[in-house]
Amino acid sequence: MPEIVDTCSLASPASVCRTKHLHLRCSIDFTRRALTGTAALTVQSQEDNLRSLILDTKDLTIEKVVINGQEVKYTLGERQSYKGSPMEISLPIALSNGSHLNKLLGRNIHISLVSARLSTAEQFCLARTLRL
């Protein structure tokens, strides 16, 4: 089967790593006009010796990335117009083909994040008082 290339994404292709589950927990901060929360990912390696994972980000502040209770190193690449910025997460162990990160370490990847005030993915509208 030929590899499908997503030209609108900076993330690792499905031939490298697959996201099996995503649990997103967010709170709305109306004062800051932002979403704050955590994304928990379960990933499965599609190749041997996988040592990092690349995800898409756009208009986000990444506060930290935690795997198995330990903060891990991550880097944000240069912003690329509508695609946003790639975020590369260093994995604490090399994954083999078919292995799930959460089954090996007992935990998922937890990414703590805050959306940008002018994020293109959300909109806060100011309440107006209507007089009839």
Secondary structure, 3 states (H helix, E strand, C coil): CCCCCCCCCCCCCCCCEEEEEEEEEEEEECCCCEEEEEEEEEEEECCCCEEEEEEEECCEEEEEEEECCEECCEEECCCEHHHEEEEEEEEEEEECCCCEHHHHHCCCEEEEEEECCCCCCCCCCCCCCCCC
